[in-house]
Amino acid sequence: MMPLPGREGAYRQPPPRRPGPPPTRAMPSRGDVPPPPPPAARRPRRRRFGPGKVLLTLLSVFVLFLAGVWVYLEFSINRVAALEDYEGRPAAGAGTNWLIVGSDSREGLTAEDEQRLVTGDVKAAGGGQRTDTMMIAHLPDNDTKPTLVSLPRDSEVAIPGHGTSKINAAFSIGGAPLLVKTVEQATGLRIDHYAEIGFGGFANIVDAIGGVDMCVDKEMHDTVTGITIPAGCQELDGAHALGFVRMRHSDATPRSDLDRVENQRKFIGALVSQISSPGTLLNPFDVFPLLGAAPDALTMDEGDHLHNLVALAWAMRGISSDGVLSTTVPVTSGSAEHWDKTKSKQLWEALRNDTVVPDSAIMT
């Protein structure tokens, strides 16, 4: 206590102290703060491939495989300049027209092949190259049926620049270009695509898919080649298939070339149906040999592409089920040499305009 002034020994109470702000704690410097402990080490997560990723991977591999096969076929198929522009060429009509040719080419055949296929050699055949099969396949733009028309090889027509002769002589004289021009002038149809197959290629394709199932009504024995095909349903290998589509010297083919072209259309229907079936397309033992045989077997026009050929095969798959109109150009008096002018004109006009072919113009 402090003494009061004027009074000895007296003291006064000191004034109370006002409370101040609370004392502040000194903040430690950054260097004084201990570092946080390191995170605990984690085990790496294992990447899991679920069913979806596996399926996507397999699908990608399959798509790449198909793309590779497509490119391989596109650039491996033989090409020829078959379609040419010229003065007086028929104008393009409705739909799409293919000229399908089976030639007697023996190119690439060994002596053993010629003996197995009973083709005879080139010298025995008289040299040169001829057509054993000629067909026009018409693919409509509307809902009318696709049409497959056989042109008998002995048909007498005007060959541009070479007078009148059998239609297969055009191929022998001027190859594919002259044959296409001859067919266009004789029918009035513009040919949009061209496909050709020789003896060996035809047999190889049949053998590649393990043969083709055919039902034969009557035993067929060719007195020239000696080939015999028994009656009944059976599987024809390449050699017997070639004999079937070429046979005309037999009791089973009394109309000769007219019966032969009918058998050709019947066999093509069975062949296309079998190739396009899941049993063939999903069987690697059929698909891979077929892919190996097709490029050497086929010849197409330079402007044709694989998708054109696929569209043709897809349209023709209905031959065996009446989904395709199958006929021969109408001829006179059952002879393969002369076309019936009136009926054949009706046929070509119907195809040119994508209209229904009259019954009177249909010949089997």
PESULHU-V279148 format. One record per backbone hydrogen bond with DSSP energy under -1.0 kcal/mol. CO is the residue of the C=O (numbers start at 0). NH is the residue of the N-H. If there is no record, write none. Layout:
# PESULHU-V279148
co=CO nh=NH
co=CO nh=NH
This chain:
# PESULHU-V279148
co=1 nh=11
co=3 nh=6
co=6 nh=9
co=9 nh=3
co=11 nh=1
co=28 nh=31
co=29 nh=32
co=49 nh=53
co=50 nh=54
co=51 nh=55
co=52 nh=56
co=53 nh=57
co=54 nh=58
co=55 nh=59
co=56 nh=60
co=57 nh=61
co=58 nh=62
co=59 nh=63
co=60 nh=64
co=61 nh=65
co=62 nh=66
co=63 nh=67
co=64 nh=68
co=65 nh=69
co=66 nh=70
co=67 nh=71
co=68 nh=72
co=69 nh=73
co=70 nh=74
co=72 nh=76
co=77 nh=299
co=79 nh=81
co=79 nh=301
co=85 nh=88
co=95 nh=138
co=96 nh=191
co=96 nh=192
co=97 nh=136
co=98 nh=194
co=99 nh=134
co=100 nh=196
co=101 nh=131
co=101 nh=132
co=104 nh=198
co=105 nh=108
co=109 nh=113
co=110 nh=114
co=111 nh=115
co=112 nh=116
co=113 nh=118
co=120 nh=124
co=121 nh=126
co=122 nh=125
co=129 nh=103
co=132 nh=101
co=133 nh=150
co=134 nh=99
co=135 nh=148
co=136 nh=97
co=137 nh=146
co=138 nh=95
co=145 nh=324
co=146 nh=137
co=147 nh=326
co=148 nh=135
co=149 nh=328
co=151 nh=154
co=152 nh=167
co=154 nh=166
co=156 nh=164
co=158 nh=161
co=162 nh=158
co=164 nh=156
co=165 nh=168
co=166 nh=169
co=167 nh=171
co=168 nh=172
co=169 nh=173
co=170 nh=174
co=173 nh=177
co=174 nh=178
co=175 nh=179
co=176 nh=180
co=177 nh=181
co=178 nh=182
co=179 nh=183
co=180 nh=184
co=181 nh=185
co=182 nh=186
co=183 nh=187
co=192 nh=98
co=193 nh=300
co=194 nh=100
co=195 nh=298
co=196 nh=102
co=197 nh=201
co=198 nh=202
co=199 nh=203
co=200 nh=204
co=201 nh=205
co=202 nh=206
co=203 nh=207
co=204 nh=208
co=205 nh=210
co=206 nh=209
co=211 nh=235
co=213 nh=233
co=215 nh=231
co=219 nh=228
co=221 nh=225
co=226 nh=221
co=228 nh=219
co=231 nh=215
co=233 nh=213
co=235 nh=211
co=236 nh=240
co=237 nh=241
co=238 nh=242
co=239 nh=243
co=240 nh=244
co=241 nh=245
co=242 nh=246
co=248 nh=222
co=249 nh=252
co=252 nh=255
co=254 nh=257
co=255 nh=259
co=256 nh=260
co=257 nh=261
co=258 nh=262
co=259 nh=263
co=260 nh=264
co=261 nh=265
co=262 nh=266
co=263 nh=267
co=264 nh=268
co=265 nh=269
co=266 nh=270
co=267 nh=271
co=268 nh=272
co=269 nh=273
co=270 nh=274
co=271 nh=275
co=276 nh=279
co=276 nh=280
co=277 nh=281
co=279 nh=282
co=282 nh=285
co=282 nh=286
co=283 nh=287
co=285 nh=289
co=286 nh=290
co=287 nh=291
co=288 nh=292
co=289 nh=293
co=292 nh=296
co=293 nh=297
co=294 nh=77
co=297 nh=77
co=298 nh=195
co=299 nh=79
co=300 nh=303
co=304 nh=308
co=305 nh=309
co=306 nh=310
co=307 nh=311
co=308 nh=312
co=309 nh=313
co=310 nh=314
co=311 nh=315
co=315 nh=318
co=317 nh=322
co=318 nh=321
co=324 nh=147
co=326 nh=149
co=329 nh=339
co=331 nh=334
co=336 nh=155
co=337 nh=331
co=339 nh=343
co=340 nh=344
co=341 nh=345
co=342 nh=346
co=343 nh=347
co=344 nh=348
co=345 nh=349
co=346 nh=350
co=347 nh=351
co=348 nh=352
co=349 nh=354
co=351 nh=93
co=357 nh=360
co=358 nh=361
co=362 nh=327
